[in-house]
Amino acid sequence: MKPADLRVMTIDQLDDETLKLTKERFNLRFQRATGQLENTARVRQVRRDIARMKTIAAQKRAAHPRRAGAKAKPE
């Protein structure tokens, strides 16, 4: 996916899509191990898409801090 498409999505949508791609990556790893994977470039593409989604989700979370009164993580 293109970064412009991802920036339009909400954080929840990004998390859902990341989970979906993580499952796909898991299946691709098994297909590669058993020799059934035909499109080996898909593994690389999925891995990069996951990283791209996680990066944009982190940027969105940093841009929108928690509401006042919410508990912060202990440091």
PDB file with one MODEL, atoms N, CA, C and O in Angstrom:
MODEL        1
ATOM      1  N   MET A   1       0.826  -1.186   0.000  1.00  0.00           N
ATOM      2  CA  MET A   1       0.000   0.000   0.000  1.00  0.00           C
ATOM      3  C   MET A   1       0.867   1.245   0.000  1.00  0.00           C
ATOM      4  O   MET A   1       2.000   1.241   0.482  1.00  0.00           O
ATOM      5  N   LYS A   2       0.324   2.277  -0.535  1.00  0.00           N
ATOM      6  CA  LYS A   2       1.061   3.538  -0.580  1.00  0.00           C
ATOM      7  C   LYS A   2       0.869   4.284   0.732  1.00  0.00           C
ATOM      8  O   LYS A   2      -0.194   4.194   1.346  1.00  0.00           O
ATOM      9  N   PRO A   3       1.887   5.019   1.167  1.00  0.00           N
ATOM     10  CA  PRO A   3       1.779   5.770   2.424  1.00  0.00           C
ATOM     11  C   PRO A   3       0.610   6.757   2.442  1.00  0.00           C
ATOM     12  O   PRO A   3       0.001   6.969   3.491  1.00  0.00           O
ATOM     13  N   ALA A   4       0.297   7.355   1.311  1.00  0.00           N
ATOM     14  CA  ALA A   4      -0.826   8.303   1.263  1.00  0.00           C
ATOM     15  C   ALA A   4      -2.144   7.594   1.585  1.00  0.00           C
ATOM     16  O   ALA A   4      -3.007   8.163   2.254  1.00  0.00           O
ATOM     17  N   ASP A   5      -2.300   6.361   1.114  1.00  0.00           N
ATOM     18  CA  ASP A   5      -3.509   5.590   1.417  1.00  0.00           C
ATOM     19  C   ASP A   5      -3.573   5.250   2.902  1.00  0.00           C
ATOM     20  O   ASP A   5      -4.648   5.258   3.501  1.00  0.00           O
ATOM     21  N   LEU A   6      -2.428   4.956   3.489  1.00  0.00           N
ATOM     22  CA  LEU A   6      -2.385   4.572   4.896  1.00  0.00           C
ATOM     23  C   LEU A   6      -2.646   5.753   5.818  1.00  0.00           C
ATOM     24  O   LEU A   6      -3.251   5.590   6.878  1.00  0.00           O
ATOM     25  N   ARG A   7      -2.201   6.926   5.432  1.00  0.00           N
ATOM     26  CA  ARG A   7      -2.386   8.107   6.286  1.00  0.00           C
ATOM     27  C   ARG A   7      -3.852   8.505   6.414  1.00  0.00           C
ATOM     28  O   ARG A   7      -4.233   9.175   7.374  1.00  0.00           O
ATOM     29  N   VAL A   8      -4.669   8.099   5.456  1.00  0.00           N
ATOM     30  CA  VAL A   8      -6.099   8.392   5.502  1.00  0.00           C
ATOM     31  C   VAL A   8      -6.810   7.475   6.505  1.00  0.00           C
ATOM     32  O   VAL A   8      -7.860   7.837   7.035  1.00  0.00           O
ATOM     33  N   MET A   9      -6.251   6.308   6.763  1.00  0.00           N
ATOM     34  CA  MET A   9      -6.875   5.329   7.648  1.00  0.00           C
ATOM     35  C   MET A   9      -6.767   5.760   9.112  1.00  0.00           C
ATOM     36  O   MET A   9      -5.874   6.522   9.486  1.00  0.00           O
ATOM     37  N   THR A  10      -7.696   5.257   9.932  1.00  0.00           N
ATOM     38  CA  THR A  10      -7.627   5.516  11.370  1.00  0.00           C
ATOM     39  C   THR A  10      -6.621   4.553  11.996  1.00  0.00           C
ATOM     40  O   THR A  10      -6.171   3.604  11.356  1.00  0.00           O
ATOM     41  N   ILE A  11      -6.280   4.811  13.247  1.00  0.00           N
ATOM     42  CA  ILE A  11      -5.322   3.947  13.942  1.00  0.00           C
ATOM     43  C   ILE A  11      -5.883   2.531  14.068  1.00  0.00           C
ATOM     44  O   ILE A  11      -5.148   1.558  13.896  1.00  0.00           O
ATOM     45  N   ASP A  12      -7.173   2.409  14.366  1.00  0.00           N
ATOM     46  CA  ASP A  12      -7.790   1.083  14.483  1.00  0.00           C
ATOM     47  C   ASP A  12      -7.756   0.331  13.154  1.00  0.00           C
ATOM     48  O   ASP A  12      -7.504  -0.873  13.124  1.00  0.00           O
ATOM     49  N   GLN A  13      -8.009   1.036  12.069  1.00  0.00           N
ATOM     50  CA  GLN A  13      -7.948   0.398  10.752  1.00  0.00           C
ATOM     51  C   GLN A  13      -6.526  -0.060  10.444  1.00  0.00           C
ATOM     52  O   GLN A  13      -6.325  -1.139   9.886  1.00  0.00           O
ATOM     53  N   LEU A  14      -5.543   0.757  10.807  1.00  0.00           N
ATOM     54  CA  LEU A  14      -4.143   0.380  10.585  1.00  0.00           C
ATOM     55  C   LEU A  14      -3.788  -0.857  11.396  1.00  0.00           C
ATOM     56  O   LEU A  14      -3.109  -1.756  10.901  1.00  0.00           O
ATOM     57  N   ASP A  15      -4.252  -0.903  12.650  1.00  0.00           N
ATOM     58  CA  ASP A  15      -3.972  -2.066  13.493  1.00  0.00           C
ATOM     59  C   ASP A  15      -4.616  -3.326  12.927  1.00  0.00           C
ATOM     60  O   ASP A  15      -3.999  -4.392  12.933  1.00  0.00           O
ATOM     61  N   ASP A  16      -5.847  -3.217  12.438  1.00  0.00           N
ATOM     62  CA  ASP A  16      -6.532  -4.371  11.844  1.00  0.00           C
ATOM     63  C   ASP A  16      -5.806  -4.857  10.592  1.00  0.00           C
ATOM     64  O   ASP A  16      -5.620  -6.059  10.398  1.00  0.00           O
ATOM     65  N   GLU A  17      -5.403  -3.924   9.758  1.00  0.00           N
ATOM     66  CA  GLU A  17      -4.696  -4.284   8.523  1.00  0.00           C
ATOM     67  C   GLU A  17      -3.327  -4.891   8.841  1.00  0.00           C
ATOM     68  O   GLU A  17      -2.881  -5.814   8.160  1.00  0.00           O
ATOM     69  N   THR A  18      -2.667  -4.374   9.868  1.00  0.00           N
ATOM     70  CA  THR A  18      -1.377  -4.922  10.285  1.00  0.00           C
ATOM     71  C   THR A  18      -1.542  -6.361  10.753  1.00  0.00           C
ATOM     72  O   THR A  18      -0.729  -7.222  10.419  1.00  0.00           O
ATOM     73  N   LEU A  19      -2.589  -6.623  11.523  1.00  0.00           N
ATOM     74  CA  LEU A  19      -2.855  -7.982  11.996  1.00  0.00           C
ATOM     75  C   LEU A  19      -3.113  -8.923  10.824  1.00  0.00           C
ATOM     76  O   LEU A  19      -2.628 -10.054  10.807  1.00  0.00           O
ATOM     77  N   LYS A  20      -3.876  -8.451   9.852  1.00  0.00           N
ATOM     78  CA  LYS A  20      -4.177  -9.263   8.667  1.00  0.00           C
ATOM     79  C   LYS A  20      -2.895  -9.613   7.907  1.00  0.00           C
ATOM     80  O   LYS A  20      -2.701 -10.756   7.494  1.00  0.00           O
ATOM     81  N   LEU A  21      -2.029  -8.619   7.727  1.00  0.00           N
ATOM     82  CA  LEU A  21      -0.780  -8.864   7.003  1.00  0.00           C
ATOM     83  C   LEU A  21       0.182  -9.731   7.808  1.00  0.00           C
ATOM     84  O   LEU A  21       0.963 -10.488   7.231  1.00  0.00           O
ATOM     85  N   THR A  22       0.134  -9.629   9.125  1.00  0.00           N
ATOM     86  CA  THR A  22       0.983 -10.476   9.966  1.00  0.00           C
ATOM     87  C   THR A  22       0.586 -11.939   9.799  1.00  0.00           C
ATOM     88  O   THR A  22       1.447 -12.817   9.736  1.00  0.00           O
ATOM     89  N   LYS A  23      -0.714 -12.199   9.728  1.00  0.00           N
ATOM     90  CA  LYS A  23      -1.185 -13.568   9.496  1.00  0.00           C
ATOM     91  C   LYS A  23      -0.767 -14.055   8.111  1.00  0.00           C
ATOM     92  O   LYS A  23      -0.376 -15.210   7.942  1.00  0.00           O
ATOM     93  N   GLU A  24      -0.853 -13.164   7.124  1.00  0.00           N
ATOM     94  CA  GLU A  24      -0.431 -13.537   5.774  1.00  0.00           C
ATOM     95  C   GLU A  24       1.060 -13.853   5.747  1.00  0.00           C
ATOM     96  O   GLU A  24       1.490 -14.801   5.088  1.00  0.00           O
ATOM     97  N   ARG A  25       1.838 -13.060   6.460  1.00  0.00           N
ATOM     98  CA  ARG A  25       3.289 -13.283   6.521  1.00  0.00           C
ATOM     99  C   ARG A  25       3.595 -14.643   7.140  1.00  0.00           C
ATOM    100  O   ARG A  25       4.492 -15.356   6.690  1.00  0.00           O
ATOM    101  N   PHE A  26       2.838 -14.992   8.178  1.00  0.00           N
ATOM    102  CA  PHE A  26       2.996 -16.290   8.827  1.00  0.00           C
ATOM    103  C   PHE A  26       2.752 -17.417   7.824  1.00  0.00           C
ATOM    104  O   PHE A  26       3.530 -18.367   7.744  1.00  0.00           O
ATOM    105  N   ASN A  27       1.664 -17.301   7.061  1.00  0.00           N
ATOM    106  CA  ASN A  27       1.345 -18.321   6.057  1.00  0.00           C
ATOM    107  C   ASN A  27       2.393 -18.370   4.948  1.00  0.00           C
ATOM    108  O   ASN A  27       2.746 -19.449   4.472  1.00  0.00           O
ATOM    109  N   LEU A  28       2.886 -17.213   4.541  1.00  0.00           N
ATOM    110  CA  LEU A  28       3.911 -17.181   3.495  1.00  0.00           C
ATOM    111  C   LEU A  28       5.199 -17.860   3.949  1.00  0.00           C
ATOM    112  O   LEU A  28       5.867 -18.527   3.159  1.00  0.00           O
ATOM    113  N   ARG A  29       5.542 -17.689   5.220  1.00  0.00           N
ATOM    114  CA  ARG A  29       6.747 -18.339   5.748  1.00  0.00           C
ATOM    115  C   ARG A  29       6.626 -19.855   5.648  1.00  0.00           C
ATOM    116  O   ARG A  29       7.585 -20.533   5.280  1.00  0.00           O
ATOM    117  N   PHE A  30       5.455 -20.386   5.973  1.00  0.00           N
ATOM    118  CA  PHE A  30       5.258 -21.831   5.881  1.00  0.00           C
ATOM    119  C   PHE A  30       5.269 -22.302   4.430  1.00  0.00           C
ATOM    120  O   PHE A  30       5.823 -23.356   4.119  1.00  0.00           O
ATOM    121  N   GLN A  31       4.662 -21.527   3.551  1.00  0.00           N
ATOM    122  CA  GLN A  31       4.674 -21.898   2.141  1.00  0.00           C
ATOM    123  C   GLN A  31       6.096 -21.921   1.598  1.00  0.00           C
ATOM    124  O   GLN A  31       6.453 -22.797   0.810  1.00  0.00           O
ATOM    125  N   ARG A  32       6.907 -20.954   2.023  1.00  0.00           N
ATOM    126  CA  ARG A  32       8.295 -20.910   1.561  1.00  0.00           C
ATOM    127  C   ARG A  32       9.070 -22.108   2.103  1.00  0.00           C
ATOM    128  O   ARG A  32       9.885 -22.698   1.393  1.00  0.00           O
ATOM    129  N   ALA A  33       8.818 -22.464   3.359  1.00  0.00           N
ATOM    130  CA  ALA A  33       9.539 -23.577   3.975  1.00  0.00           C
ATOM    131  C   ALA A  33       9.187 -24.912   3.322  1.00  0.00           C
ATOM    132  O   ALA A  33      10.035 -25.799   3.229  1.00  0.00           O
ATOM    133  N   THR A  34       7.946 -25.057   2.872  1.00  0.00           N
ATOM    134  CA  THR A  34       7.529 -26.310   2.248  1.00  0.00           C
ATOM    135  C   THR A  34       7.725 -26.308   0.735  1.00  0.00           C
ATOM    136  O   THR A  34       7.450 -27.308   0.072  1.00  0.00           O
ATOM    137  N   GLY A  35       8.195 -25.199   0.191  1.00  0.00           N
ATOM    138  CA  GLY A  35       8.463 -25.126  -1.236  1.00  0.00           C
ATOM    139  C   GLY A  35       7.235 -24.847  -2.084  1.00  0.00           C
ATOM    140  O   GLY A  35       7.280 -25.030  -3.301  1.00  0.00           O
ATOM    141  N   GLN A  36       6.147 -24.410  -1.479  1.00  0.00           N
ATOM    142  CA  GLN A  36       4.911 -24.154  -2.215  1.00  0.00           C
ATOM    143  C   GLN A  36       4.771 -22.703  -2.661  1.00  0.00           C
ATOM    144  O   GLN A  36       3.871 -22.381  -3.436  1.00  0.00           O
ATOM    145  N   LEU A  37       5.638 -21.834  -2.188  1.00  0.00           N
ATOM    146  CA  LEU A  37       5.516 -20.408  -2.492  1.00  0.00           C
ATOM    147  C   LEU A  37       6.035 -20.125  -3.894  1.00  0.00           C
ATOM    148  O   LEU A  37       7.186 -20.421  -4.214  1.00  0.00           O
ATOM    149  N   GLU A  38       5.175 -19.550  -4.726  1.00  0.00           N
ATOM    150  CA  GLU A  38       5.564 -19.228  -6.094  1.00  0.00           C
ATOM    151  C   GLU A  38       6.092 -17.805  -6.207  1.00  0.00           C
ATOM    152  O   GLU A  38       7.080 -17.561  -6.898  1.00  0.00           O
ATOM    153  N   ASN A  39       5.436 -16.866  -5.530  1.00  0.00           N
ATOM    154  CA  ASN A  39       5.827 -15.460  -5.614  1.00  0.00           C
ATOM    155  C   ASN A  39       6.644 -15.106  -4.368  1.00  0.00           C
ATOM    156  O   ASN A  39       6.094 -14.646  -3.367  1.00  0.00           O
ATOM    157  N   THR A  40       7.942 -15.322  -4.437  1.00  0.00           N
ATOM    158  CA  THR A  40       8.786 -15.092  -3.263  1.00  0.00           C
ATOM    159  C   THR A  40       8.922 -13.613  -2.922  1.00  0.00           C
ATOM    160  O   THR A  40       9.245 -13.273  -1.784  1.00  0.00           O
ATOM    161  N   ALA A  41       8.683 -12.741  -3.875  1.00  0.00           N
ATOM    162  CA  ALA A  41       8.771 -11.302  -3.618  1.00  0.00           C
ATOM    163  C   ALA A  41       7.645 -10.832  -2.701  1.00  0.00           C
ATOM    164  O   ALA A  41       7.752  -9.776  -2.078  1.00  0.00           O
ATOM    165  N   ARG A  42       6.576 -11.603  -2.617  1.00  0.00           N
ATOM    166  CA  ARG A  42       5.435 -11.226  -1.767  1.00  0.00           C
ATOM    167  C   ARG A  42       5.848 -11.171  -0.292  1.00  0.00           C
ATOM    168  O   ARG A  42       5.327 -10.344   0.455  1.00  0.00           O
ATOM    169  N   VAL A  43       6.765 -12.026   0.136  1.00  0.00           N
ATOM    170  CA  VAL A  43       7.233 -12.026   1.526  1.00  0.00           C
ATOM    171  C   VAL A  43       7.851 -10.672   1.853  1.00  0.00           C
ATOM    172  O   VAL A  43       7.559 -10.081   2.893  1.00  0.00           O
ATOM    173  N   ARG A  44       8.682 -10.202   0.984  1.00  0.00           N
ATOM    174  CA  ARG A  44       9.347  -8.913   1.189  1.00  0.00           C
ATOM    175  C   ARG A  44       8.339  -7.764   1.173  1.00  0.00           C
ATOM    176  O   ARG A  44       8.425  -6.840   1.982  1.00  0.00           O
ATOM    177  N   GLN A  45       7.392  -7.831   0.251  1.00  0.00           N
ATOM    178  CA  GLN A  45       6.383  -6.786   0.128  1.00  0.00           C
ATOM    179  C   GLN A  45       5.512  -6.714   1.384  1.00  0.00           C
ATOM    180  O   GLN A  45       5.221  -5.622   1.873  1.00  0.00           O
ATOM    181  N   VAL A  46       5.099  -7.856   1.901  1.00  0.00           N
ATOM    182  CA  VAL A  46       4.262  -7.887   3.102  1.00  0.00           C
ATOM    183  C   VAL A  46       5.041  -7.361   4.297  1.00  0.00           C
ATOM    184  O   VAL A  46       4.509  -6.596   5.102  1.00  0.00           O
ATOM    185  N   ARG A  47       6.295  -7.767   4.415  1.00  0.00           N
ATOM    186  CA  ARG A  47       7.126  -7.310   5.537  1.00  0.00           C
ATOM    187  C   ARG A  47       7.270  -5.789   5.526  1.00  0.00           C
ATOM    188  O   ARG A  47       7.195  -5.146   6.573  1.00  0.00           O
ATOM    189  N   ARG A  48       7.471  -5.232   4.367  1.00  0.00           N
ATOM    190  CA  ARG A  48       7.621  -3.776   4.267  1.00  0.00           C
ATOM    191  C   ARG A  48       6.299  -3.050   4.497  1.00  0.00           C
ATOM    192  O   ARG A  48       6.278  -1.966   5.081  1.00  0.00           O
ATOM    193  N   ASP A  49       5.196  -3.643   4.039  1.00  0.00           N
ATOM    194  CA  ASP A  49       3.888  -3.036   4.292  1.00  0.00           C
ATOM    195  C   ASP A  49       3.584  -2.998   5.790  1.00  0.00           C
ATOM    196  O   ASP A  49       3.040  -2.015   6.292  1.00  0.00           O
ATOM    197  N   ILE A  50       3.935  -4.069   6.497  1.00  0.00           N
ATOM    198  CA  ILE A  50       3.725  -4.104   7.947  1.00  0.00           C
ATOM    199  C   ILE A  50       4.538  -3.004   8.614  1.00  0.00           C
ATOM    200  O   ILE A  50       4.025  -2.286   9.473  1.00  0.00           O
ATOM    201  N   ALA A  51       5.782  -2.869   8.231  1.00  0.00           N
ATOM    202  CA  ALA A  51       6.639  -1.832   8.814  1.00  0.00           C
ATOM    203  C   ALA A  51       6.089  -0.443   8.511  1.00  0.00           C
ATOM    204  O   ALA A  51       6.096   0.435   9.374  1.00  0.00           O
ATOM    205  N   ARG A  52       5.616  -0.246   7.293  1.00  0.00           N
ATOM    206  CA  ARG A  52       5.059   1.044   6.895  1.00  0.00           C
ATOM    207  C   ARG A  52       3.823   1.377   7.735  1.00  0.00           C
ATOM    208  O   ARG A  52       3.663   2.510   8.187  1.00  0.00           O
ATOM    209  N   MET A  53       2.956   0.391   7.940  1.00  0.00           N
ATOM    210  CA  MET A  53       1.743   0.615   8.729  1.00  0.00           C
ATOM    211  C   MET A  53       2.063   0.911  10.185  1.00  0.00           C
ATOM    212  O   MET A  53       1.454   1.790  10.796  1.00  0.00           O
ATOM    213  N   LYS A  54       3.020   0.176  10.739  1.00  0.00           N
ATOM    214  CA  LYS A  54       3.398   0.413  12.133  1.00  0.00           C
ATOM    215  C   LYS A  54       4.013   1.797  12.305  1.00  0.00           C
ATOM    216  O   LYS A  54       3.779   2.463  13.314  1.00  0.00           O
ATOM    217  N   THR A  55       4.789   2.224  11.337  1.00  0.00           N
ATOM    218  CA  THR A  55       5.409   3.548  11.407  1.00  0.00           C
ATOM    219  C   THR A  55       4.354   4.645  11.369  1.00  0.00           C
ATOM    220  O   THR A  55       4.402   5.578  12.170  1.00  0.00           O
ATOM    221  N   ILE A  56       3.414   4.543  10.457  1.00  0.00           N
ATOM    222  CA  ILE A  56       2.378   5.567  10.338  1.00  0.00           C
ATOM    223  C   ILE A  56       1.466   5.559  11.560  1.00  0.00           C
ATOM    224  O   ILE A  56       1.036   6.619  12.014  1.00  0.00           O
ATOM    225  N   ALA A  57       1.165   4.374  12.099  1.00  0.00           N
ATOM    226  CA  ALA A  57       0.339   4.295  13.312  1.00  0.00           C
ATOM    227  C   ALA A  57       1.058   4.957  14.483  1.00  0.00           C
ATOM    228  O   ALA A  57       0.428   5.656  15.278  1.00  0.00           O
ATOM    229  N   ALA A  58       2.362   4.746  14.598  1.00  0.00           N
ATOM    230  CA  ALA A  58       3.134   5.374  15.675  1.00  0.00           C
ATOM    231  C   ALA A  58       3.162   6.888  15.512  1.00  0.00           C
ATOM    232  O   ALA A  58       3.077   7.619  16.499  1.00  0.00           O
ATOM    233  N   GLN A  59       3.278   7.359  14.288  1.00  0.00           N
ATOM    234  CA  GLN A  59       3.260   8.803  14.040  1.00  0.00           C
ATOM    235  C   GLN A  59       1.914   9.402  14.426  1.00  0.00           C
ATOM    236  O   GLN A  59       1.855  10.491  14.998  1.00  0.00           O
ATOM    237  N   LYS A  60       0.830   8.688  14.112  1.00  0.00           N
ATOM    238  CA  LYS A  60      -0.504   9.185  14.461  1.00  0.00           C
ATOM    239  C   LYS A  60      -0.697   9.201  15.970  1.00  0.00           C
ATOM    240  O   LYS A  60      -1.285  10.137  16.511  1.00  0.00           O
ATOM    241  N   ARG A  61      -0.205   8.170  16.654  1.00  0.00           N
ATOM    242  CA  ARG A  61      -0.332   8.129  18.112  1.00  0.00           C
ATOM    243  C   ARG A  61       0.467   9.256  18.757  1.00  0.00           C
ATOM    244  O   ARG A  61       0.023   9.839  19.746  1.00  0.00           O
ATOM    245  N   ALA A  62       1.621   9.562  18.217  1.00  0.00           N
ATOM    246  CA  ALA A  62       2.450  10.637  18.769  1.00  0.00           C
ATOM    247  C   ALA A  62       1.821  12.002  18.507  1.00  0.00           C
ATOM    248  O   ALA A  62       1.969  12.920  19.314  1.00  0.00           O
ATOM    249  N   ALA A  63       1.130  12.137  17.400  1.00  0.00           N
ATOM    250  CA  ALA A  63       0.509  13.416  17.056  1.00  0.00           C
ATOM    251  C   ALA A  63      -0.738  13.689  17.892  1.00  0.00           C
ATOM    252  O   ALA A  63      -1.129  14.843  18.070  1.00  0.00           O
ATOM    253  N   HIS A  64      -1.362  12.629  18.407  1.00  0.00           N
ATOM    254  CA  HIS A  64      -2.579  12.776  19.207  1.00  0.00           C
ATOM    255  C   HIS A  64      -2.340  12.179  20.589  1.00  0.00           C
ATOM    256  O   HIS A  64      -2.670  11.018  20.828  1.00  0.00           O
ATOM    257  N   PRO A  65      -1.764  12.972  21.511  1.00  0.00           N
ATOM    258  CA  PRO A  65      -1.494  12.439  22.855  1.00  0.00           C
ATOM    259  C   PRO A  65      -2.796  12.111  23.577  1.00  0.00           C
ATOM    260  O   PRO A  65      -3.882  12.515  23.162  1.00  0.00           O
ATOM    261  N   ARG A  66      -2.653  11.376  24.654  1.00  0.00           N
ATOM    262  CA  ARG A  66      -3.820  10.970  25.435  1.00  0.00           C
ATOM    263  C   ARG A  66      -4.566  12.175  25.975  1.00  0.00           C
ATOM    264  O   ARG A  66      -4.014  13.266  26.119  1.00  0.00           O
ATOM    265  N   ARG A  67      -5.829  11.945  26.267  1.00  0.00           N
ATOM    266  CA  ARG A  67      -6.650  13.013  26.838  1.00  0.00           C
ATOM    267  C   ARG A  67      -6.159  13.347  28.243  1.00  0.00           C
ATOM    268  O   ARG A  67      -5.537  12.515  28.904  1.00  0.00           O
ATOM    269  N   ALA A  68      -6.439  14.553  28.690  1.00  0.00           N
ATOM    270  CA  ALA A  68      -6.056  14.977  30.033  1.00  0.00           C
ATOM    271  C   ALA A  68      -6.789  14.103  31.044  1.00  0.00           C
ATOM    272  O   ALA A  68      -7.974  13.813  30.881  1.00  0.00           O
ATOM    273  N   GLY A  69      -6.085  13.691  32.079  1.00  0.00           N
ATOM    274  CA  GLY A  69      -6.681  12.861  33.111  1.00  0.00           C
ATOM    275  C   GLY A  69      -6.466  11.381  32.895  1.00  0.00           C
ATOM    276  O   GLY A  69      -6.702  10.590  33.808  1.00  0.00           O
ATOM    277  N   ALA A  70      -6.031  10.988  31.737  1.00  0.00           N
ATOM    278  CA  ALA A  70      -5.775   9.575  31.485  1.00  0.00           C
ATOM    279  C   ALA A  70      -4.459   9.187  32.137  1.00  0.00           C
ATOM    280  O   ALA A  70      -3.522   9.982  32.205  1.00  0.00           O
ATOM    281  N   LYS A  71      -4.408   7.963  32.609  1.00  0.00           N
ATOM    282  CA  LYS A  71      -3.189   7.507  33.266  1.00  0.00           C
ATOM    283  C   LYS A  71      -2.068   7.360  32.243  1.00  0.00           C
ATOM    284  O   LYS A  71      -2.267   6.840  31.145  1.00  0.00           O
ATOM    285  N   ALA A  72      -0.921   7.817  32.621  1.00  0.00           N
ATOM    286  CA  ALA A  72       0.253   7.683  31.756  1.00  0.00           C
ATOM    287  C   ALA A  72       1.004   6.426  32.160  1.00  0.00           C
ATOM    288  O   ALA A  72       0.837   5.934  33.276  1.00  0.00           O
ATOM    289  N   LYS A  73       1.819   5.910  31.272  1.00  0.00           N
ATOM    290  CA  LYS A  73       2.636   4.748  31.588  1.00  0.00           C
ATOM    291  C   LYS A  73       3.690   5.128  32.613  1.00  0.00           C
ATOM    292  O   LYS A  73       4.283   6.202  32.519  1.00  0.00           O
ATOM    293  N   PRO A  74       3.930   4.267  33.585  1.00  0.00           N
ATOM    294  CA  PRO A  74       5.009   4.572  34.538  1.00  0.00           C
ATOM    295  C   PRO A  74       6.356   4.439  33.850  1.00  0.00           C
ATOM    296  O   PRO A  74       6.577   3.522  33.059  1.00  0.00           O
ATOM    297  N   GLU A  75       7.224   5.334  34.151  1.00  0.00           N
ATOM    298  CA  GLU A  75       8.540   5.315  33.496  1.00  0.00           C
ATOM    299  C   GLU A  75       9.606   4.828  34.420  1.00  0.00           C
ATOM    300  O   GLU A  75      10.772   4.750  34.031  1.00  0.00           O
TER     301      GLU A  75
ENDMDL
END
